[in-house]
Amino acid sequence: MTTRELSRREYLHAMTAAGLATIAGSEPRLRATDQVAHPKPTADTCILLWMAGGMGAPDTFDPKRYTKFEVGVPVDKILSTFPAIDTVVDNIKFTEGLEHVAKVIDRGTLIRSHVVADLGNILHSRHQYHWHTGYVPPQTVACPHVGSWMARVLGPRNPAIPPFINIGQRLEGHGESEELKAFTTGGFFGTEFGPFNLPFPDDAVNAVRPPKGMTPERFSARHEKFKELLKASPVGEMASDHHHESMLKSIENAHRLLTSKERDAFDITKEPKASYDKYNTGRFGLGCLLARRLAESGARFIEVTTEYVPFLHWDTHENGHTTYTRMKKEIDRPIAQLILDLEQRGMLDRTLVVLASEFSRDMMIEGVPGSTAKDQSLAKAEKLGELKHYGLHRHFTGSGSVLMFGGGIKKGLLYGETAAERPLVTTKNPVSIRDLHATIFHAMGISPKTAFDVEKRPFYATEDGKGKPVMDLFARGK
């Protein structure tokens, strides 16, 4: 069975098998380090703002011909359901509802030509796995998240702060939650380099606080007992020495954090009220605030997500326009405030901020023109009959938008183009996931050819080591 034909159950089975194989494997070893020339980093920290569920570019950062809602309008005539607005950069327009980000795009670059693979059967978690790891699932090993690559290759900026922190995504209690766990890990690098998960930013401080009423002495004793139990557990017996050691190190890291002064960074209630209120549009907004505080305290890689839950948030199978109106209110002000705060603190030049999604959306096309992907829209209609038909309902992989700020990236740049009429495919300067990852790694000082030997085979930071950074995105001299 090919990867293009995998069902949800078959995909999950394959990824579980890969994870178990990796746990049983030997320690991955850095390969041929003397032959890899790492670039000079232009950033020390990376913040990924993840628009989970498929953010439609024509209704956000790549406006097309606008059609107002009216009953009876043919659906195939609709490209954008929001009018275009001006930004502070003359040749860049956004759509209505993104007025705050429009005021800071002169600090960054807009890529309109991001192209992702057509995986046939559209499963959000498969596309998110591909984007976050750089590899199309299933694989024979558990692929590390891009944040785990940074944690492993670069190490922590502050030993007390986890180098990889994931904010806003619940990993339990909804469809595809198990699939999300497949890439929200350190992969073959081990638990030590996996994410510190904080699904609720306003509760993050409780994740770094010993249980209420527990004395420091009792807490330390419990910590030692837990390590003993891990050594004797079935997991400890099944895991390789490397992965067993990695689990123990992750426990040590957690203990160090829980006894450090840096844990105050996790307590967003300590933020001045005026600043807190600017971010407080919901979980994502508070996640951006938490990300800024953690970046200040020394985190290496932080992902903040609008959260993927099937049929919620950006996963618009119907009611697209109404949902996007709400989503823009949640993301617009916090994203702009994050950029302004980093700039005001003198951090933006060394912090790379990336906004991306697993694919875009279209009113009519599933996948790309000619794709055999099953149409999953719930709002099928030839003409607009009610508001739920109005908006971008189908998964589109032929183009998409990515924003990049700071970290050596050019300011006020528009890169790439898409067609003015359907199909809205990329027409100039396509940027694949592989090359986008290479660009991110380049900014962080990691060669896209960096490889580790895993099960006696090389595994590269970008697929087959062939990722090429888009140097036109970097400011001169970077």
C-alpha positions as CSV (number, residue, x, y, z in Angstrom):
1,M,0.0,0.0,0.0
2,T,1.4,3.4,-0.9
3,T,1.5,6.5,1.3
4,R,-1.1,8.1,-0.9
5,E,-3.6,5.4,0.0
6,L,-3.2,5.2,3.7
7,S,-6.3,5.4,5.8
8,R,-6.3,7.0,9.2
9,R,-6.2,3.6,11.0
10,E,-3.4,2.3,8.8
11,Y,-1.4,5.5,9.2
12,L,-1.7,5.3,13.0
13,H,-0.6,1.7,13.0
14,A,2.4,2.4,10.8
15,M,3.5,5.3,13.0
16,T,3.1,3.3,16.2
17,A,5.3,0.6,14.8
18,A,7.9,3.1,13.8
19,G,7.9,4.6,17.3
20,L,8.4,1.2,18.9
21,A,11.2,0.3,16.5
22,T,12.9,3.5,17.4
23,I,12.6,2.9,21.2
24,A,14.3,-0.4,20.7
25,G,17.1,1.0,18.6
26,S,20.5,2.3,19.4
27,E,21.7,5.8,20.1
28,P,21.6,8.0,16.9
29,R,25.1,9.4,16.2
30,L,25.9,12.6,14.5
31,R,27.3,11.8,11.1
32,A,30.3,13.3,9.3
33,T,30.3,16.5,11.3
34,D,33.6,17.6,9.8
35,Q,32.1,17.6,6.3
36,V,29.1,19.7,7.2
37,A,29.6,23.5,7.2
38,H,27.1,25.0,9.5
39,P,26.0,28.6,8.5
40,K,26.6,31.5,10.9
41,P,23.3,31.8,12.7
42,T,21.2,34.9,12.3
43,A,18.8,33.8,15.1
44,D,19.1,32.2,18.5
45,T,15.4,31.5,19.1
46,C,12.6,30.3,16.8
47,I,8.9,30.9,17.5
48,L,6.4,29.0,15.3
49,L,2.9,30.3,15.2
50,W,1.0,27.3,13.9
51,M,-2.4,27.9,12.2
52,A,-3.6,24.4,12.8
53,G,-6.4,23.0,10.5
54,G,-5.6,24.7,7.2
55,M,-5.6,28.5,7.1
56,G,-7.0,29.6,3.7
57,A,-4.6,32.1,2.1
58,P,-7.3,33.9,-0.1
59,D,-9.2,34.9,3.1
60,T,-6.1,35.9,5.1
61,F,-2.8,36.9,3.5
62,D,-3.3,36.5,-0.2
63,P,-6.5,38.3,-1.1
64,K,-8.2,37.7,-4.5
65,R,-11.3,39.0,-6.1
66,Y,-13.8,39.7,-3.4
67,T,-17.5,38.5,-3.6
68,K,-20.0,39.7,-1.1
69,F,-22.5,37.2,0.3
70,E,-25.7,37.1,-1.5
71,V,-28.2,34.2,-1.9
72,G,-28.0,32.8,-5.4
73,V,-24.3,33.7,-6.2
74,P,-22.6,30.7,-7.9
75,V,-20.1,29.2,-5.5
76,D,-17.5,28.6,-8.3
77,K,-17.3,32.4,-8.8
78,I,-16.1,33.0,-5.2
79,L,-12.4,33.4,-4.5
80,S,-12.2,35.6,-1.3
81,T,-15.0,36.2,1.2
82,F,-13.3,39.2,2.8
83,P,-12.3,42.5,1.0
84,A,-8.6,43.4,0.8
85,I,-7.1,46.0,3.1
86,D,-3.9,48.0,2.8
87,T,-0.8,47.3,4.9
88,V,2.2,49.5,5.8
89,V,4.0,48.0,2.7
90,D,2.7,49.5,-0.6
91,N,2.7,46.2,-2.6
92,I,1.3,44.0,0.1
93,K,-2.4,43.6,1.0
94,F,-4.1,41.4,3.5
95,T,-7.8,40.7,4.0
96,E,-10.2,42.5,6.4
97,G,-9.7,41.5,10.0
98,L,-5.9,41.5,10.0
99,E,-5.4,45.2,10.6
100,H,-2.9,44.8,13.4
101,V,-0.6,42.4,11.5
102,A,-0.9,44.7,8.5
103,K,0.8,47.4,10.6
104,V,3.9,45.3,11.4
105,I,4.5,43.5,8.1
106,D,7.2,46.1,7.4
107,R,9.2,44.1,10.0
108,G,9.0,40.9,8.1
109,T,8.5,38.9,4.9
110,L,5.3,37.5,3.3
111,I,5.8,34.3,1.3
112,R,2.7,33.6,-0.9
113,S,4.2,30.7,-2.8
114,H,4.4,28.0,-0.1
115,V,3.6,24.6,-1.8
116,V,2.9,21.4,0.1
117,A,2.8,17.8,-1.2
118,D,-0.4,16.4,-2.5
119,L,-0.7,13.3,-0.3
120,G,-3.9,12.0,-2.0
121,N,-6.0,11.1,1.0
122,I,-6.2,14.4,3.0
123,L,-5.6,13.7,6.7
124,H,-4.7,16.8,8.7
125,S,-2.4,15.0,11.0
126,R,-0.5,13.4,8.0
127,H,0.1,16.9,6.5
128,Q,1.0,18.3,9.9
129,Y,3.4,15.4,10.4
130,H,5.0,16.2,7.0
131,W,5.3,19.9,7.8
132,H,6.6,19.5,11.4
133,T,9.2,16.7,10.6
134,G,9.9,17.3,6.9
135,Y,9.1,13.7,6.1
136,V,5.9,12.2,4.6
137,P,4.5,9.5,6.9
138,P,4.8,6.7,7.4
139,Q,8.5,6.2,8.0
140,T,10.4,3.3,9.5
141,V,11.7,5.5,12.3
142,A,10.0,8.1,14.5
143,C,11.0,11.4,12.9
144,P,11.9,14.2,15.2
145,H,9.9,17.4,15.2
146,V,11.8,20.4,13.8
147,G,11.9,21.8,17.4
148,S,13.7,18.6,18.5
149,W,16.3,19.1,15.8
150,M,17.1,22.5,17.3
151,A,17.1,21.1,20.8
152,R,19.5,18.3,19.9
153,V,21.8,20.1,17.6
154,L,22.0,23.5,19.3
155,G,21.2,22.5,22.9
156,P,19.4,24.8,25.4
157,R,19.9,28.5,25.7
158,N,19.3,28.3,29.4
159,P,19.8,24.9,31.1
160,A,16.8,25.6,33.4
161,I,14.3,26.2,30.5
162,P,13.2,23.3,28.2
163,P,14.7,24.0,24.8
164,F,11.5,22.9,23.0
165,I,8.1,24.1,24.3
166,N,4.7,23.4,22.7
167,I,1.9,25.7,23.7
168,G,-1.8,25.3,23.1
169,Q,-2.4,21.8,21.7
170,R,-4.3,19.2,23.7
171,L,-3.1,15.7,22.9
172,E,-6.0,13.8,24.4
173,G,-9.8,13.6,23.9
174,H,-10.5,14.2,20.2
175,G,-10.2,12.6,16.8
176,E,-6.6,12.4,15.4
177,S,-5.1,13.1,18.9
178,E,-3.1,9.9,18.6
179,E,-1.8,10.9,15.2
180,L,-0.7,14.3,16.6
181,K,1.3,12.5,19.2
182,A,3.2,10.8,16.4
183,F,5.1,14.0,15.5
184,T,4.9,16.0,18.7
185,T,7.9,14.1,20.0
186,G,11.7,14.0,20.0
187,G,11.5,11.0,17.7
188,F,14.6,9.0,17.6
189,F,16.5,11.7,19.5
190,G,14.6,10.6,22.6
191,T,12.4,12.1,25.4
192,E,15.1,14.5,26.5
193,F,14.7,16.5,23.2
194,G,10.9,16.2,23.0
195,P,8.4,19.0,23.7
196,F,7.4,20.4,27.0
197,N,3.7,20.5,26.4
198,L,1.6,23.3,27.8
199,P,-2.0,23.0,26.4
200,F,-3.4,25.8,28.5
201,P,-1.1,28.9,28.8
202,D,-3.0,30.4,31.7
203,D,-2.3,27.1,33.6
204,A,1.3,26.8,32.6
205,V,2.7,27.8,36.0
206,N,1.1,24.7,37.5
207,A,3.2,22.5,35.2
208,V,6.3,23.9,36.8
209,R,5.2,23.9,40.4
210,P,5.5,21.0,42.9
211,P,2.2,19.6,44.2
212,K,0.5,21.9,46.7
213,G,1.7,21.3,50.3
214,M,4.7,19.2,49.4
215,T,7.9,20.1,51.2
216,P,11.2,20.4,49.1
217,E,12.5,17.4,51.0
218,R,9.5,15.2,50.1
219,F,9.6,16.5,46.5
220,S,13.2,15.5,46.1
221,A,12.6,12.1,47.7
222,R,9.6,11.5,45.3
223,H,11.9,12.5,42.4
224,E,14.5,9.8,43.3
225,K,11.8,7.2,43.8
226,F,10.3,8.0,40.4
227,K,13.7,7.4,38.7
228,E,14.0,4.0,40.5
229,L,10.5,3.0,39.3
230,L,11.4,4.0,35.7
231,K,14.4,1.8,35.7
232,A,12.3,-1.2,36.8
233,S,9.3,-0.4,34.6
234,P,8.4,-2.4,31.4
235,V,9.3,0.8,29.4
236,G,12.7,0.8,30.9
237,E,13.2,-2.8,30.0
238,M,12.0,-2.3,26.4
239,A,13.9,0.8,25.7
240,S,17.5,0.9,24.5
241,D,20.1,2.2,26.8
242,H,20.1,5.5,24.9
243,H,16.3,6.0,25.2
244,H,16.3,4.9,28.8
245,E,19.1,7.4,29.6
246,S,17.1,10.1,27.6
247,M,14.1,9.5,29.8
248,L,16.1,9.8,32.9
249,K,17.7,13.1,31.6
250,S,14.3,14.5,30.8
251,I,13.2,13.8,34.4
252,E,16.4,15.5,35.7
253,N,15.6,18.5,33.5
254,A,12.1,18.7,34.8
255,H,13.3,18.6,38.4
256,R,15.9,21.4,37.6
257,L,13.1,23.6,36.2
258,L,10.7,23.0,39.1
259,T,13.4,24.1,41.6
260,S,14.6,27.1,39.6
261,K,13.7,30.8,39.6
262,E,13.1,30.7,35.9
263,R,9.8,29.0,36.4
264,D,8.3,32.5,37.0
265,A,8.4,32.9,33.2
266,F,5.6,30.4,33.0
267,D,3.3,32.5,35.3
268,I,1.6,34.9,32.9
269,T,-0.3,36.5,35.8
270,K,2.9,38.3,36.7
271,E,2.7,40.2,33.4
272,P,1.5,43.9,33.9
273,K,-2.2,44.1,33.3
274,A,-1.9,46.5,30.3
275,S,0.4,44.1,28.5
276,Y,-1.7,41.0,29.5
277,D,-4.9,42.6,28.1
278,K,-3.3,43.3,24.8
279,Y,-2.7,39.6,24.3
280,N,-5.8,38.3,26.0
281,T,-7.9,37.2,23.0
282,G,-8.2,33.6,24.1
283,R,-5.8,30.6,24.4
284,F,-3.8,31.5,21.3
285,G,-3.3,35.1,22.4
286,L,-2.2,34.1,25.9
287,G,0.0,31.5,24.2
288,C,1.8,34.3,22.3
289,L,2.4,36.1,25.6
290,L,3.7,33.0,27.2
291,A,6.0,32.4,24.2
292,R,7.4,35.9,24.6
293,R,8.1,35.4,28.3
294,L,9.8,32.0,27.6
295,A,11.9,33.4,24.8
296,E,13.1,36.1,27.2
297,S,14.0,33.4,29.7
298,G,16.0,31.3,27.2
299,A,13.8,28.8,25.4
300,R,15.3,27.7,22.1
301,F,12.2,26.7,20.1
302,I,8.5,27.5,20.9
303,E,5.5,26.5,19.0
304,V,2.2,28.3,19.7
305,T,-0.8,26.7,18.0
306,T,-4.4,27.7,17.4
307,E,-4.9,24.0,18.2
308,Y,-6.0,21.3,15.8
309,V,-9.3,19.7,16.7
310,P,-11.3,18.2,13.8
311,F,-14.0,20.7,12.5
312,L,-12.9,23.5,14.8
313,H,-10.9,26.7,14.3
314,W,-9.2,26.8,10.9
315,D,-10.7,23.3,10.0
316,T,-13.6,24.9,8.1
317,H,-15.7,22.4,6.3
318,E,-18.6,24.8,6.5
319,N,-19.3,28.3,8.0
320,G,-15.9,29.3,6.7
321,H,-16.5,33.1,6.6
322,T,-18.1,33.2,10.1
323,T,-15.3,31.1,11.6
324,Y,-12.6,33.2,9.9
325,T,-14.1,36.3,11.4
326,R,-13.7,34.8,14.8
327,M,-10.2,33.4,14.2
328,K,-8.9,36.7,13.0
329,K,-10.0,38.3,16.2
330,E,-8.1,35.7,18.1
331,I,-4.8,35.9,16.2
332,D,-4.5,39.4,14.8
333,R,-3.7,41.6,17.8
334,P,-1.5,39.0,19.7
335,I,0.7,38.3,16.7
336,A,1.3,42.0,16.1
337,Q,1.9,42.6,19.8
338,L,4.4,39.7,19.9
339,I,6.4,41.3,17.1
340,L,6.3,44.8,18.7
341,D,7.3,43.4,22.1
342,L,10.3,41.5,20.7
343,E,11.3,44.6,18.8
344,Q,10.9,46.9,21.8
345,R,13.1,44.5,23.9
346,G,15.8,44.3,21.3
347,M,15.1,40.6,20.7
348,L,13.5,40.6,17.2
349,D,16.8,40.6,15.3
350,R,17.8,37.3,17.0
351,T,14.3,35.7,17.2
352,L,12.9,34.1,14.1
353,V,9.1,34.2,14.1
354,V,7.3,32.0,11.5
355,L,3.6,31.8,10.9
356,A,2.4,28.8,8.8
357,S,-0.3,26.1,8.3
358,E,-0.4,22.6,6.8
359,F,-2.2,23.8,3.7
360,S,-4.5,26.4,2.3
361,R,-8.2,26.2,1.3
362,D,-10.4,26.8,-1.7
363,M,-14.2,26.9,-2.4
364,M,-14.1,24.3,-5.1
365,I,-10.8,22.3,-5.3
366,E,-9.7,19.5,-3.0
367,G,-5.9,19.0,-3.1
368,V,-4.8,20.4,-6.4
369,P,-6.4,20.3,-9.9
370,G,-6.5,16.7,-11.0
371,S,-6.1,15.3,-7.4
372,T,-8.0,12.1,-6.5
373,A,-8.5,13.3,-2.9
374,K,-11.9,12.8,-1.5
375,D,-14.0,16.0,-1.2
376,Q,-14.6,16.4,2.5
377,S,-16.6,19.7,2.4
378,L,-19.9,19.7,4.4
379,A,-21.2,22.7,2.6
380,K,-21.7,21.4,-0.9
381,A,-23.8,23.7,-3.0
382,E,-23.8,25.1,-6.5
383,K,-25.1,28.5,-5.3
384,L,-25.0,30.3,-2.0
385,G,-28.2,29.4,-0.1
386,E,-27.2,30.3,3.4
387,L,-24.2,31.7,5.3
388,K,-22.7,28.3,6.1
389,H,-22.0,27.9,2.3
390,Y,-19.9,31.1,2.3
391,G,-16.2,30.5,3.0
392,L,-13.3,28.2,2.1
393,H,-14.2,24.6,2.8
394,R,-11.9,22.4,0.8
395,H,-8.2,21.5,1.4
396,F,-5.9,23.2,-1.2
397,T,-2.2,22.3,-1.5
398,G,-1.2,24.2,-4.6
399,S,-0.2,27.4,-2.7
400,G,-0.3,28.9,0.7
401,S,1.1,31.8,2.8
402,V,3.9,32.0,5.3
403,L,5.0,35.0,7.3
404,M,8.5,35.3,8.7
405,F,9.8,38.1,11.0
406,G,13.2,38.8,12.6
407,G,16.1,36.4,12.7
408,G,17.9,38.0,9.7
409,I,14.9,37.9,7.4
410,K,14.3,40.9,5.1
411,K,11.8,43.5,6.1
412,G,8.8,44.5,4.0
413,L,9.4,41.8,1.4
414,L,6.7,40.1,-0.7
415,Y,8.0,36.8,-2.1
416,G,6.3,34.6,-4.7
417,E,3.1,34.9,-6.6
418,T,-0.2,33.0,-7.1
419,A,-2.7,33.0,-9.9
420,A,-5.3,35.7,-9.9
421,E,-8.1,33.3,-10.9
422,R,-8.9,29.7,-9.9
423,P,-6.9,27.4,-9.7
424,L,-5.0,29.7,-7.3
425,V,-1.7,27.8,-7.7
426,T,1.8,29.2,-7.2
427,T,3.1,30.9,-10.4
428,K,6.4,32.2,-9.2
429,N,9.2,31.2,-6.7
430,P,7.6,28.1,-5.2
431,V,8.8,27.2,-1.7
432,S,8.5,23.6,-0.6
433,I,8.4,22.3,3.0
434,R,12.0,21.0,2.4
435,D,13.3,24.4,1.4
436,L,11.3,26.3,4.0
437,H,12.8,24.1,6.7
438,A,16.3,24.6,5.2
439,T,15.7,28.4,5.4
440,I,14.6,28.1,9.1
441,F,17.6,25.8,9.9
442,H,19.9,28.2,8.1
443,A,18.8,31.1,10.2
444,M,19.3,29.1,13.3
445,G,22.8,28.0,12.2
446,I,22.1,24.4,11.3
447,S,23.1,23.0,7.9
448,P,20.1,21.3,6.1
449,K,22.6,18.4,5.4
450,T,23.1,17.7,9.1
451,A,22.6,13.9,9.6
452,F,22.5,11.3,12.3
453,D,23.1,7.6,11.8
454,V,19.9,5.8,12.8
455,E,19.7,2.0,12.4
456,K,22.9,2.2,10.3
457,R,21.4,4.7,7.9
458,P,21.7,8.5,7.6
459,F,18.7,10.6,8.6
460,Y,18.9,14.2,7.5
461,A,17.5,17.5,9.0
462,T,15.8,18.0,5.6
463,E,14.6,15.2,3.4
464,D,17.7,13.4,2.0
465,G,19.7,16.4,2.9
466,K,18.5,18.2,-0.2
467,G,16.8,21.2,1.4
468,K,18.1,24.5,0.1
469,P,17.6,27.8,2.0
470,V,15.9,30.5,0.1
471,M,18.7,33.1,0.4
472,D,16.6,35.8,-1.2
473,L,14.6,36.0,2.0
474,F,17.7,37.0,4.1
475,A,18.8,40.6,4.5
476,R,22.1,41.5,2.8
477,G,25.1,40.1,4.5
478,K,23.2,37.4,6.3
